[in-house]
Amino acid sequence: MKNRFFSFLTFLLVGVVLNTNAHSVRESGAIGDGKTDDTTAIQDAVKRSGGLIQFPPGAYRLTRPIIIDLQKTGFVSLIGNGIARIIMEGSGPAFRFIGTHQGTADPETVNPKIWDHERMPTVHGLEIIGKNIEACGIEAIGTMQLTIRQTNIRECLHGIQLVKRNRNVIISDCHLYNNHGIGVFLDHVNLHQFNIANSHISYNDGGGIVVRGGNVRNIHISNCDIEANMSANAPPTANVFLDNQDGSIGEAAITGCTIQHSHKAPESANIRIFALGPPRSGDQPIRDGNITISGNVLSDVRFNIHLRQVRGVTITGNTMWKAYDRNVLVEDCTRVVLGSNVYDRNPRYGYGDGSDAKLGIAFRNSSSCILTGEQIVGTKSSGGGLVLQNCHGFIINGCSFLNCRESGIMLNKVTDSLITDCIIRNDQADFNYKPVNSTDSSQNLIKNLLIRTKK
């Protein structure tokens, strides 16, 4: 106990010593009463100080963005310690970080001036509230190792927006809440190495984490609570939306998150990945993908997972329920693996609300995919528990289909596929039920199925 006390005391003393080198925005004339326009004073603090800029307790009103030109300021950390509030009454971001990094994450491409002058701009412990319809939280251009932690952004257009080019971005322990745009927005940005963890991203009308266009690689989303980031009045989006129809996406991992709500939004999805890229023709391969979705809890949307024109996707160990259209919808994809996920129909969550979750799984125009160890229960989707349309080269092994409407498995224009060692059971009397409903399909091997139906 004594050692713990002295360690804590040392931590406090070190913090005091470090903060003696900080430049308080009060020293530049900021008042922090929530009424005075503190924009000029805070911009002056950035200009005069660089380094560690501290916001004492208070509410600091801004009427235009604070520009942090890292080439001029040098290293910058904005520190609020959880007790300072920024009120953004102008349009644009409360803080705009501008760096000059034009390389990659490869050390050989990083100009020495980045390490000596610009690396790791930091925001820690600030609350940013938008009071203008076009107010945003934080924007970054050309940064290397931008780090945002323990920051609360709400009632803005977008919470955090990354544009043009950035590298090695970390967002952790943040609350991005009740913004009318997007929580974390990768806006046509060239960005490799992006980590977001341990954050609460909820009630953002335009999506929780959205990648749109650009060139994005190595994106890691982990241990977050991401929910209700879709409005019934907004265009279709998702809690996590990698929307690279006019860009490219690859090497992404979404792991260990709770992602849910809201099924009343049009075409809502928990995880949606569109990677169409440039128009393809003939045998031109799908290039975007290499994605892992694992260990997540997903519920209460139209689609829990929706993939379009991606390759090399692993979906494993997730728990899904209350998908009002499909648990999983895969379109124009190749090399997708589903394994040992749970698709539940939990009566606690009340499915008799008029919409009635359908829960099924569907693959369309896809090839070389594997489903193994899946248990698909109580689906009400059209066609059956698992629907394959215009697909080839599938392996379906060791799966269980229980009480699925119309059929356990529906095959339409399916070729060169293997379905083995599955259980298909229907405990409800239905004379139109077909365990395997196959039409216009050929050259498939279907064997060792345990079928039980009630007539």
Sine and cosine of phi, psi and omega as CSV:
sin_phi,cos_phi,sin_psi,cos_psi,sin_omega,cos_omega
0.00,0.00,-0.66,0.75,0.00,-1.00
-0.89,0.46,-0.68,0.74,0.01,-1.00
-0.88,0.47,-0.64,0.77,0.02,-1.00
-0.90,0.44,-0.65,0.76,0.00,-1.00
-0.88,0.47,-0.74,0.68,-0.02,-1.00
-0.92,0.39,-0.55,0.84,0.06,-1.00
-0.90,0.43,-0.68,0.74,0.01,-1.00
-0.91,0.41,-0.66,0.75,0.02,-1.00
-0.90,0.44,-0.66,0.75,0.04,-1.00
-0.88,0.47,-0.66,0.75,0.03,-1.00
-0.87,0.50,-0.70,0.72,0.00,-1.00
-0.91,0.42,-0.68,0.74,-0.03,-1.00
-0.91,0.42,-0.66,0.76,0.04,-1.00
-0.88,0.48,-0.66,0.75,0.03,-1.00
-0.87,0.49,-0.67,0.75,0.02,-1.00
-0.89,0.45,-0.69,0.72,0.00,-1.00
-0.89,0.47,-0.71,0.71,0.00,-1.00
-0.88,0.48,-0.66,0.75,-0.05,-1.00
-0.94,0.33,-0.28,0.96,0.07,-1.00
-0.91,0.42,-0.36,0.93,0.03,-1.00
-1.00,-0.01,0.03,1.00,-0.04,-1.00
-0.99,0.14,0.47,-0.88,0.11,-0.99
-0.97,-0.25,0.91,-0.40,0.02,-1.00
-0.97,0.23,0.65,-0.76,0.04,-1.00
-0.90,0.43,-0.34,0.94,0.06,-1.00
-0.91,0.41,-0.52,0.85,0.01,-1.00
-0.91,0.41,-0.41,0.91,0.04,-1.00
-1.00,-0.08,0.09,1.00,0.10,-0.99
0.97,-0.26,0.04,1.00,0.05,-1.00
-0.92,0.40,0.63,-0.78,-0.06,-1.00
-0.99,-0.16,-0.71,0.70,0.04,-1.00
0.96,0.28,0.54,0.84,0.01,-1.00
-0.98,-0.19,0.07,1.00,0.01,-1.00
0.98,0.19,-0.06,1.00,-0.03,-1.00
-0.88,-0.47,-0.67,0.74,-0.01,-1.00
-0.94,0.34,0.64,-0.77,0.09,-1.00
-0.97,0.24,0.95,-0.30,-0.05,-1.00
-0.99,-0.10,0.18,0.98,-0.09,-1.00
-0.85,0.53,-0.80,0.60,-0.07,-1.00
-0.88,0.47,-0.65,0.76,-0.02,-1.00
-0.91,0.42,-0.68,0.74,-0.02,-1.00
-0.95,0.33,-0.63,0.78,0.08,-1.00
-0.88,0.47,-0.61,0.79,0.05,-1.00
-0.91,0.42,-0.63,0.78,0.04,-1.00
-0.88,0.47,-0.65,0.76,0.04,-1.00
-0.91,0.42,-0.69,0.72,-0.05,-1.00
-0.92,0.39,-0.67,0.74,-0.08,-1.00
-0.97,0.23,-0.55,0.83,-0.23,-0.97
-0.96,-0.27,-0.81,0.59,-0.31,-0.95
0.86,0.50,-0.41,-0.91,0.11,-0.99
0.86,0.52,-0.65,-0.76,-0.07,-1.00
-1.00,-0.03,0.92,-0.39,-0.02,-1.00
-0.94,-0.34,0.88,-0.48,-0.14,-0.99
-0.96,-0.29,0.66,-0.75,0.07,-1.00
-0.94,-0.34,0.97,-0.25,0.07,-1.00
-0.90,0.44,0.17,-0.99,0.01,-1.00
-0.80,0.60,0.70,-0.71,0.00,-1.00
0.42,-0.91,0.07,-1.00,0.04,-1.00
-0.87,-0.50,0.90,-0.43,-0.14,-0.99
-0.97,-0.26,0.89,-0.46,-0.10,-1.00
-1.00,0.00,0.78,-0.63,0.04,-1.00
-0.89,-0.45,0.57,-0.82,0.07,-1.00
-0.87,-0.49,-0.03,1.00,0.12,-0.99
-0.41,-0.91,0.28,-0.96,-0.04,-1.00
-0.90,0.44,0.58,-0.82,0.18,-0.98
-1.00,0.06,0.88,-0.48,-0.05,-1.00
-1.00,-0.06,0.83,-0.55,0.03,-1.00
-0.91,-0.41,1.00,-0.04,-0.01,-1.00
-1.00,0.05,0.99,-0.17,-0.15,-0.99
-0.89,0.45,-0.46,0.89,0.04,-1.00
-0.90,0.44,-0.50,0.86,0.00,-1.00
-1.00,-0.06,-0.61,0.79,-0.11,-0.99
-1.00,0.08,-0.43,0.90,-0.20,-0.98
0.97,0.23,-0.30,-0.96,-0.04,-1.00
-0.84,0.55,0.65,-0.76,-0.02,-1.00
-0.66,-0.75,0.74,-0.67,0.21,-0.98
-0.78,-0.63,0.80,-0.60,0.08,-1.00
-0.99,-0.17,0.89,-0.46,-0.16,-0.99
-0.87,-0.49,0.84,-0.54,0.05,-1.00
-0.88,-0.47,-0.20,0.98,0.05,-1.00
0.82,0.57,0.40,0.92,0.05,-1.00
0.98,0.21,0.10,0.99,-0.09,-1.00
-0.83,-0.55,0.11,0.99,-0.01,-1.00
-0.89,-0.45,0.65,-0.76,-0.03,-1.00
-0.88,-0.47,0.70,-0.71,0.11,-0.99
-0.95,-0.31,0.82,-0.58,0.04,-1.00
-0.95,-0.30,0.95,-0.32,-0.07,-1.00
-1.00,-0.08,0.96,-0.28,-0.01,-1.00
-0.98,-0.18,-0.10,1.00,0.06,-1.00
-0.99,-0.12,0.04,-1.00,0.10,-1.00
-1.00,0.02,0.40,-0.92,-0.04,-1.00
1.00,0.01,-0.05,-1.00,-0.07,-1.00
-0.97,0.24,0.53,-0.85,0.13,-0.99
-0.88,0.48,-0.65,0.76,0.01,-1.00
-0.76,-0.65,0.81,-0.58,0.05,-1.00
-0.90,-0.43,0.92,-0.39,0.06,-1.00
-1.00,-0.01,0.79,-0.61,0.01,-1.00
-0.83,-0.55,0.90,-0.43,0.06,-1.00
-0.92,-0.40,-0.02,-1.00,-0.05,-1.00
-0.86,-0.51,0.21,0.98,-0.03,-1.00
-0.93,0.36,0.84,-0.54,0.01,-1.00
-0.88,-0.48,0.02,1.00,-0.03,-1.00
-1.00,-0.01,-0.30,-0.95,0.06,-1.00
-0.97,-0.24,-0.36,-0.93,0.11,-0.99
-1.00,0.04,-0.11,0.99,0.05,-1.00
-0.91,0.41,0.83,-0.56,-0.04,-1.00
-0.80,0.60,-0.51,0.86,-0.05,-1.00
-0.94,0.35,-0.29,0.96,-0.02,-1.00
-0.99,-0.12,-0.03,1.00,-0.06,-1.00
-1.00,-0.05,0.87,-0.49,0.04,-1.00
-0.89,0.45,0.70,-0.71,0.00,-1.00
-0.80,0.59,-0.47,0.88,-0.02,-1.00
-0.91,0.41,-0.41,0.91,0.05,-1.00
-0.91,0.41,-0.73,0.68,0.01,-1.00
-0.92,0.40,-0.58,0.82,-0.09,-1.00
-1.00,0.10,-0.24,0.97,-0.20,-0.98
-0.62,-0.78,-0.46,0.89,-0.22,-0.98
-0.82,-0.57,-0.32,0.95,-0.22,-0.98
-0.88,0.48,0.51,-0.86,0.11,-0.99
0.79,0.61,0.84,0.55,0.21,-0.98
-0.89,0.46,0.64,-0.77,-0.20,-0.98
-0.74,-0.67,0.64,-0.76,0.20,-0.98
-0.85,-0.53,0.79,-0.61,-0.07,-1.00
-0.65,-0.76,0.85,-0.52,0.21,-0.98
0.97,0.24,0.44,0.90,0.08,-1.00
-0.98,-0.21,0.49,-0.87,0.23,-0.97
-0.94,-0.34,0.76,-0.64,0.02,-1.00
-0.86,-0.51,0.83,-0.56,0.00,-1.00
-0.88,-0.48,0.76,-0.65,0.03,-1.00
-1.00,0.03,0.74,-0.67,0.07,-1.00
-0.82,-0.57,0.44,0.90,0.08,-1.00
-0.62,-0.79,0.63,-0.78,-0.08,-1.00
-0.86,0.51,-0.41,0.91,-0.01,-1.00
-0.95,-0.32,0.22,0.97,0.03,-1.00
-0.97,0.26,0.68,-0.74,0.06,-1.00
-0.84,-0.54,0.13,-0.99,-0.03,-1.00
-1.00,0.04,-0.97,0.25,-0.08,-1.00
-0.74,-0.67,0.70,-0.71,0.09,-1.00
-0.81,-0.58,0.58,-0.81,0.00,-1.00
-0.69,-0.73,0.69,-0.72,0.03,-1.00
-0.72,-0.69,0.80,-0.61,0.15,-0.99
0.93,0.36,0.44,0.90,-0.04,-1.00
-1.00,-0.06,0.39,-0.92,0.12,-0.99
-0.84,-0.54,0.88,-0.47,0.05,-1.00
0.94,0.35,0.60,0.80,0.14,-0.99
-0.82,0.57,0.75,-0.66,-0.04,-1.00
-0.76,-0.65,0.87,-0.49,0.00,-1.00
-0.84,-0.53,0.84,-0.53,-0.05,-1.00
-0.59,-0.81,0.50,-0.87,0.05,-1.00
0.75,0.66,0.72,0.70,-0.03,-1.00
-0.87,-0.50,0.64,-0.77,-0.05,-1.00
-0.90,-0.43,0.87,-0.49,0.00,-1.00
-0.81,-0.58,0.82,-0.57,-0.04,-1.00
-0.53,-0.85,0.36,-0.93,0.05,-1.00
0.86,0.50,0.45,0.89,0.07,-1.00
-0.98,-0.21,0.01,-1.00,0.21,-0.98
-0.95,0.31,-0.96,0.26,0.10,-1.00
-0.93,-0.36,0.57,-0.82,0.01,-1.00
-0.96,0.26,-0.92,0.40,0.02,-1.00
-0.83,-0.56,0.81,-0.59,-0.06,-1.00
-0.81,-0.59,0.83,-0.56,0.02,-1.00
-0.94,-0.35,0.81,-0.59,-0.11,-0.99
-0.77,-0.64,0.35,-0.94,0.10,-0.99
0.88,0.47,-0.99,0.11,-0.06,-1.00
-0.46,-0.89,0.77,-0.64,0.12,-0.99
-0.55,-0.84,0.27,-0.96,0.06,-1.00
-0.61,-0.79,0.56,-0.83,0.17,-0.99
0.82,0.57,0.88,0.48,-0.03,-1.00
-0.99,-0.12,0.69,-0.72,0.07,-1.00
-0.81,-0.59,0.79,-0.61,0.14,-0.99
-0.84,-0.55,0.83,-0.55,-0.04,-1.00
-0.56,-0.83,0.52,-0.86,0.12,-0.99
0.83,0.56,0.64,0.77,-0.05,-1.00
-0.93,-0.35,0.34,-0.94,0.10,-0.99
-0.87,-0.50,0.93,-0.37,0.04,-1.00
-0.91,-0.43,0.97,-0.25,-0.35,-0.94
-0.66,-0.75,0.75,-0.66,0.18,-0.98
0.85,0.53,0.72,0.69,0.15,-0.99
-0.99,-0.14,0.52,-0.85,-0.07,-1.00
-1.00,0.02,0.03,1.00,0.15,-0.99
-0.90,-0.43,-0.84,-0.54,-0.11,-0.99
-0.93,-0.37,0.61,-0.79,0.03,-1.00
-0.91,0.41,-0.89,0.46,0.08,-1.00
-0.85,-0.53,0.88,-0.47,-0.16,-0.99
-0.87,-0.49,0.93,-0.36,0.15,-0.99
-1.00,-0.05,0.99,-0.13,-0.25,-0.97
-0.99,-0.17,1.00,-0.04,0.01,-1.00
0.75,0.66,0.76,0.66,-0.08,-1.00
-0.96,-0.28,0.56,-0.83,0.20,-0.98
-1.00,-0.02,0.97,-0.24,-0.12,-0.99
-0.60,-0.80,0.86,-0.51,0.16,-0.99
-0.89,-0.46,0.52,-0.85,-0.03,-1.00
0.92,0.40,0.99,0.12,0.00,-1.00
-0.75,-0.66,0.87,-0.49,-0.01,-1.00
-0.87,-0.49,0.78,-0.62,0.13,-0.99
-0.77,-0.63,0.81,-0.59,-0.14,-0.99
-0.57,-0.82,0.44,-0.90,0.19,-0.98
0.80,0.60,0.65,0.76,-0.08,-1.00
-0.84,-0.55,0.36,-0.93,0.01,-1.00
-0.93,-0.37,0.92,-0.39,-0.10,-1.00
-0.81,-0.58,0.98,-0.20,-0.19,-0.98
-0.56,-0.83,0.49,-0.87,0.13,-0.99
0.86,0.50,0.62,0.79,0.14,-0.99
-0.98,-0.19,0.88,-0.47,-0.23,-0.97
-0.90,0.44,-0.48,0.88,-0.09,-1.00
-0.99,-0.12,0.09,1.00,-0.01,-1.00
0.81,-0.58,0.44,-0.90,-0.03,-1.00
-0.99,0.15,-0.92,0.38,0.11,-0.99
-0.87,-0.50,0.89,-0.46,-0.08,-1.00
-0.80,-0.60,0.82,-0.58,0.19,-0.98
-0.97,-0.25,0.81,-0.58,0.01,-1.00
-0.76,-0.66,0.91,-0.41,0.02,-1.00
0.93,0.37,-0.27,-0.96,0.06,-1.00
0.98,0.19,-0.31,-0.95,0.01,-1.00
-0.74,-0.67,0.97,-0.24,-0.13,-0.99
-0.84,-0.54,0.76,-0.65,0.04,-1.00
-0.66,-0.75,0.43,-0.90,0.10,-1.00
0.82,0.57,0.89,0.46,0.04,-1.00
-0.95,-0.30,0.80,-0.59,-0.07,-1.00
-0.83,-0.56,0.85,-0.52,0.03,-1.00
-0.86,-0.50,0.90,-0.44,-0.12,-0.99
-0.59,-0.81,0.56,-0.83,0.15,-0.99
0.82,0.57,0.65,0.76,0.00,-1.00
-0.92,-0.40,0.43,-0.91,0.21,-0.98
-0.97,-0.24,0.90,-0.43,-0.12,-0.99
-0.79,-0.61,0.92,-0.39,-0.11,-0.99
-0.47,-0.88,0.50,-0.86,0.14,-0.99
0.84,0.55,0.63,0.78,0.00,-1.00
-1.00,-0.09,0.70,0.72,0.01,-1.00
-0.51,-0.86,0.72,-0.70,0.02,-1.00
-0.96,-0.26,0.60,-0.80,0.04,-1.00
-0.89,0.46,-0.34,0.94,-0.04,-1.00
-0.98,-0.21,0.02,1.00,-0.06,-1.00
-0.98,-0.18,0.33,-0.94,0.08,-1.00
-0.86,0.51,0.39,-0.92,-0.01,-1.00
-0.83,0.56,0.71,-0.70,0.02,-1.00
-0.52,-0.85,-0.47,-0.88,-0.03,-1.00
-0.32,-0.95,0.31,-0.95,0.13,-0.99
-0.89,0.45,-0.67,0.74,0.17,-0.99
-0.80,-0.60,0.90,-0.44,-0.11,-0.99
-0.78,-0.62,0.96,-0.27,0.12,-0.99
-1.00,-0.10,1.00,-0.04,-0.19,-0.98
-0.96,-0.29,0.99,0.17,-0.07,-1.00
-0.94,-0.33,0.77,0.63,0.04,-1.00
-0.94,0.33,-0.35,0.94,0.08,-1.00
-0.84,-0.54,0.51,0.86,0.04,-1.00
-0.44,-0.90,-0.56,-0.83,0.05,-1.00
-0.54,-0.84,0.50,-0.86,-0.07,-1.00
-0.65,-0.76,0.61,-0.79,0.06,-1.00
-0.24,-0.97,0.35,-0.94,0.04,-1.00
0.82,0.58,0.96,0.28,-0.01,-1.00
-0.81,-0.58,0.59,-0.81,0.08,-1.00
-0.73,-0.69,0.79,-0.61,0.07,-1.00
-0.85,-0.52,0.96,-0.29,-0.18,-0.98
-0.67,-0.75,0.60,-0.80,0.18,-0.98
0.91,0.41,0.47,0.88,-0.03,-1.00
-0.95,-0.31,0.42,-0.91,0.25,-0.97
-0.98,-0.20,0.87,-0.50,-0.10,-0.99
-0.75,-0.66,0.84,-0.55,-0.11,-0.99
-0.31,-0.95,0.30,-0.95,0.11,-0.99
0.93,0.36,0.63,-0.78,0.28,0.96
-0.73,-0.69,0.76,-0.64,-0.08,-1.00
-0.96,0.29,-0.24,0.97,0.00,-1.00
-0.99,0.16,-0.22,0.97,0.06,-1.00
-0.97,0.22,0.62,-0.78,-0.05,-1.00
-0.89,0.45,0.75,-0.66,0.06,-1.00
0.83,0.56,0.47,0.88,-0.08,-1.00
-0.90,0.43,0.54,-0.84,0.03,-1.00
-0.59,-0.81,0.51,-0.86,0.14,-0.99
-0.97,0.23,-0.77,0.64,0.07,-1.00
-0.80,-0.61,0.87,-0.49,0.04,-1.00
-0.80,-0.61,0.78,-0.62,0.00,-1.00
-0.78,-0.63,0.93,-0.36,0.08,-1.00
-0.92,-0.39,0.85,-0.53,-0.05,-1.00
-0.71,-0.71,0.81,0.59,-0.09,-1.00
-0.90,0.43,-0.62,0.78,-0.03,-1.00
0.88,0.48,-0.37,-0.93,0.02,-1.00
-0.91,0.41,0.41,-0.91,0.03,-1.00
-0.84,0.54,0.68,-0.73,0.01,-1.00
-0.95,-0.30,0.45,-0.89,0.05,-1.00
-0.59,-0.81,0.45,-0.90,0.05,-1.00
0.86,0.52,-0.76,-0.65,-0.05,-1.00
-1.00,-0.10,0.25,0.97,0.01,-1.00
-0.86,0.50,0.81,-0.59,-0.14,-0.99
-0.98,0.21,0.39,-0.92,0.19,-0.98
-0.96,0.30,0.80,-0.60,-0.07,-1.00
-0.97,-0.25,-0.51,0.86,-0.12,-0.99
-0.99,0.15,0.64,-0.77,0.05,-1.00
0.50,-0.87,-0.67,-0.74,-0.17,-0.99
0.87,0.49,0.96,0.28,-0.18,-0.98
-0.74,-0.67,0.65,-0.76,0.08,-1.00
-0.88,-0.48,0.76,-0.65,0.09,-1.00
-0.82,-0.57,0.96,-0.29,-0.13,-0.99
-0.55,-0.84,0.54,-0.84,0.14,-0.99
0.91,0.41,0.44,0.90,0.00,-1.00
-0.98,-0.20,0.35,-0.94,0.14,-0.99
-0.92,-0.38,0.87,-0.49,-0.17,-0.99
-0.80,-0.60,0.73,-0.68,-0.01,-1.00
-0.29,-0.96,0.27,-0.96,0.24,-0.97
0.87,0.48,0.84,0.54,0.11,-0.99
-0.55,-0.83,0.03,-1.00,0.11,-0.99
-0.94,0.34,-0.70,0.71,0.02,-1.00
-0.76,-0.65,0.81,-0.59,0.08,-1.00
-0.94,0.34,-0.72,0.70,0.06,-1.00
-0.71,-0.70,0.77,-0.63,-0.01,-1.00
-0.74,-0.67,0.89,-0.45,-0.03,-1.00
-0.89,-0.46,0.62,-0.79,0.07,-1.00
-0.61,-0.79,0.85,-0.52,0.10,-1.00
0.81,0.58,0.77,0.64,0.15,-0.99
-0.84,-0.54,0.23,-0.97,-0.03,-1.00
-0.74,-0.67,0.38,-0.93,0.14,-0.99
0.88,0.48,0.83,0.56,-0.04,-1.00
-0.92,-0.39,0.78,-0.63,0.09,-1.00
-0.95,-0.33,0.83,-0.55,0.03,-1.00
-0.85,-0.53,0.96,-0.27,-0.14,-0.99
-0.54,-0.84,0.58,-0.82,0.12,-0.99
0.92,0.38,0.40,0.92,0.04,-1.00
-0.99,-0.10,0.43,-0.90,0.13,-0.99
-0.93,-0.38,0.84,-0.55,-0.06,-1.00
-0.77,-0.64,0.60,-0.80,0.14,-0.99
-0.36,-0.93,0.19,-0.98,0.06,-1.00
0.81,0.58,0.76,0.65,0.18,-0.98
-1.00,-0.09,0.89,-0.46,-0.17,-0.99
-0.97,0.24,-0.36,0.93,0.12,-0.99
-0.92,-0.38,-0.88,0.48,0.02,-1.00
-0.56,-0.83,0.61,-0.79,0.19,-0.98
-0.90,0.43,-0.73,0.69,0.00,-1.00
-0.70,-0.71,0.78,-0.62,0.11,-0.99
-0.82,-0.57,0.86,-0.51,-0.04,-1.00
-0.86,-0.51,0.84,-0.55,-0.06,-1.00
-0.78,-0.62,0.76,-0.65,0.12,-0.99
0.83,0.56,0.68,0.73,-0.06,-1.00
-0.88,-0.47,0.26,-0.97,0.11,-0.99
-0.64,-0.76,0.52,-0.85,0.07,-1.00
0.85,0.52,0.82,0.57,0.10,-1.00
-0.96,-0.27,0.75,-0.66,-0.02,-1.00
-0.88,-0.47,0.82,-0.57,0.13,-0.99
-0.93,-0.38,0.80,-0.60,-0.01,-1.00
-0.53,-0.85,0.81,-0.59,0.16,-0.99
0.81,0.58,0.71,0.70,0.19,-0.98
-1.00,-0.05,0.36,-0.93,0.06,-1.00
-0.95,-0.31,0.81,-0.58,0.07,-1.00
-0.90,-0.43,0.97,-0.24,-0.19,-0.98
-0.94,-0.33,0.36,-0.93,0.17,-0.99
-0.79,-0.62,1.00,0.09,-0.10,-0.99
-0.99,0.12,0.88,-0.47,-0.05,-1.00
-0.90,0.43,-0.29,0.96,0.02,-1.00
-0.85,0.52,-0.51,0.86,-0.16,-0.99
-1.00,-0.08,0.14,0.99,0.22,-0.98
0.90,0.44,1.00,0.03,-0.03,-1.00
-1.00,-0.01,-0.02,1.00,-0.02,-1.00
-1.00,-0.05,0.71,0.70,-0.09,-1.00
-0.98,-0.19,0.28,0.96,0.03,-1.00
0.99,-0.13,-0.56,0.83,0.02,-1.00
-1.00,0.03,-0.62,0.78,0.07,-1.00
0.84,0.55,0.97,-0.23,-0.02,-1.00
-0.87,0.50,0.69,-0.72,-0.09,-1.00
-0.99,-0.14,-0.59,0.81,0.27,-0.96
0.98,0.21,-0.16,0.99,-0.16,-0.99
-0.94,0.34,0.04,-1.00,0.04,-1.00
-0.84,-0.54,0.67,-0.74,0.00,-1.00
-0.64,-0.76,0.67,-0.75,0.15,-0.99
-0.87,-0.49,0.73,-0.69,0.03,-1.00
-0.76,-0.65,0.73,-0.69,0.10,-0.99
0.79,0.61,0.69,0.72,-0.08,-1.00
-0.82,-0.58,0.29,-0.96,-0.08,-1.00
-0.59,-0.81,0.41,-0.91,0.15,-0.99
0.81,0.58,0.78,0.63,0.00,-1.00
-0.91,-0.42,0.41,-0.91,-0.06,-1.00
-0.76,-0.65,0.73,-0.68,0.16,-0.99
-0.85,-0.53,0.83,-0.56,-0.01,-1.00
-0.61,-0.79,0.69,-0.72,0.06,-1.00
0.92,0.40,0.44,0.90,-0.01,-1.00
-1.00,-0.02,0.64,-0.77,0.09,-1.00
-0.89,-0.45,0.92,-0.39,-0.08,-1.00
-0.91,-0.41,0.89,-0.45,-0.23,-0.97
-0.80,-0.60,0.72,-0.70,0.23,-0.97
0.89,0.45,0.53,0.85,-0.02,-1.00
-0.97,0.24,0.49,-0.87,0.06,-1.00
-0.84,-0.55,0.33,0.94,0.00,-1.00
-0.95,0.31,0.52,-0.85,0.05,-1.00
-0.89,0.47,0.75,-0.66,0.07,-1.00
0.98,-0.19,-0.62,0.78,0.00,-1.00
0.56,-0.83,-0.04,-1.00,-0.02,-1.00
-0.90,0.43,-0.68,0.73,0.07,-1.00
-0.82,-0.57,0.83,-0.56,-0.01,-1.00
-0.88,-0.48,0.82,-0.57,0.11,-0.99
-0.90,-0.44,0.84,-0.54,0.00,-1.00
-0.81,-0.59,0.83,-0.56,0.02,-1.00
0.81,0.58,0.81,0.59,-0.05,-1.00
-0.83,-0.56,0.36,-0.93,0.11,-0.99
-0.48,-0.88,0.39,-0.92,0.06,-1.00
0.95,0.30,0.57,0.82,-0.01,-1.00
-1.00,-0.06,0.51,-0.86,0.20,-0.98
-0.85,-0.53,0.85,-0.52,0.04,-1.00
-0.83,-0.55,0.91,-0.41,-0.16,-0.99
-0.64,-0.77,0.69,-0.72,0.13,-0.99
0.91,0.42,0.51,0.86,-0.02,-1.00
-0.98,-0.21,0.35,-0.94,0.01,-1.00
-0.82,-0.57,0.76,-0.65,0.01,-1.00
-0.84,-0.54,0.94,-0.34,-0.13,-0.99
-0.87,-0.49,0.84,-0.54,0.12,-0.99
0.80,0.60,0.75,0.66,0.07,-1.00
-1.00,-0.06,0.69,-0.72,-0.05,-1.00
-0.91,0.41,0.66,-0.75,0.07,-1.00
0.97,0.26,-0.78,0.62,0.03,-1.00
-0.26,-0.97,0.31,-0.95,0.14,-0.99
-0.96,0.29,-0.78,0.63,-0.01,-1.00
-0.77,-0.64,0.76,-0.65,0.12,-0.99
-0.91,-0.41,0.79,-0.62,0.02,-1.00
-0.89,-0.46,0.82,-0.57,0.06,-1.00
-0.73,-0.69,0.91,-0.42,-0.03,-1.00
0.85,0.52,0.78,0.63,0.00,-1.00
-0.93,-0.36,0.72,-0.70,-0.01,-1.00
-0.72,-0.69,0.36,-0.93,0.17,-0.99
0.80,0.59,0.69,0.73,-0.05,-1.00
-0.83,-0.56,0.40,-0.92,-0.08,-1.00
-0.84,-0.55,0.83,-0.56,0.04,-1.00
-0.82,-0.57,0.92,-0.38,-0.11,-0.99
-0.64,-0.77,0.45,-0.89,0.21,-0.98
0.81,0.59,0.72,0.69,0.03,-1.00
-0.92,-0.40,0.40,-0.92,0.13,-0.99
-0.95,-0.30,0.78,-0.62,0.07,-1.00
-0.81,-0.59,0.90,-0.44,-0.11,-0.99
-0.70,-0.71,0.66,-0.75,0.07,-1.00
-0.72,-0.69,0.93,-0.38,-0.05,-1.00
-1.00,0.01,0.04,1.00,-0.04,-1.00
-0.94,-0.35,0.72,-0.70,-0.01,-1.00
-0.90,0.44,0.87,-0.50,0.00,-1.00
-0.42,-0.91,0.96,-0.27,-0.10,-1.00
-0.95,0.30,-0.25,0.97,0.02,-1.00
-1.00,-0.08,-0.03,1.00,-0.06,-1.00
-0.94,0.33,0.71,-0.71,0.09,-1.00
-0.83,-0.56,0.88,-0.48,0.00,-1.00
-0.81,0.58,-0.75,0.66,0.11,-0.99
-0.81,-0.59,0.90,-0.45,-0.02,-1.00
-0.96,-0.29,0.97,-0.26,-0.10,-0.99
-0.90,-0.43,0.81,-0.59,0.05,-1.00
-0.72,-0.70,0.65,-0.76,0.05,-1.00
0.79,0.62,0.56,0.83,-0.04,-1.00
-0.88,-0.47,0.47,-0.88,-0.05,-1.00
-0.41,-0.91,0.28,-0.96,0.07,-1.00
0.84,0.54,0.62,0.79,0.07,-1.00
-0.93,-0.35,0.52,-0.85,0.07,-1.00
-0.94,-0.35,0.89,-0.45,-0.02,-1.00
-0.84,-0.54,0.90,-0.44,-0.06,-1.00
-0.45,-0.89,0.27,-0.96,0.07,-1.00
0.82,0.57,0.74,0.68,0.07,-1.00
-0.98,-0.17,0.74,-0.68,0.11,-0.99
-1.00,-0.10,0.94,-0.35,-0.12,-0.99
-0.90,-0.43,0.77,-0.64,0.07,-1.00
-0.71,-0.70,0.87,-0.49,0.03,-1.00
-0.75,-0.66,0.48,-0.88,0.03,-1.00
-0.96,-0.26,0.84,-0.55,-0.01,-1.00
-0.94,-0.34,0.00,0.00,0.00,0.00
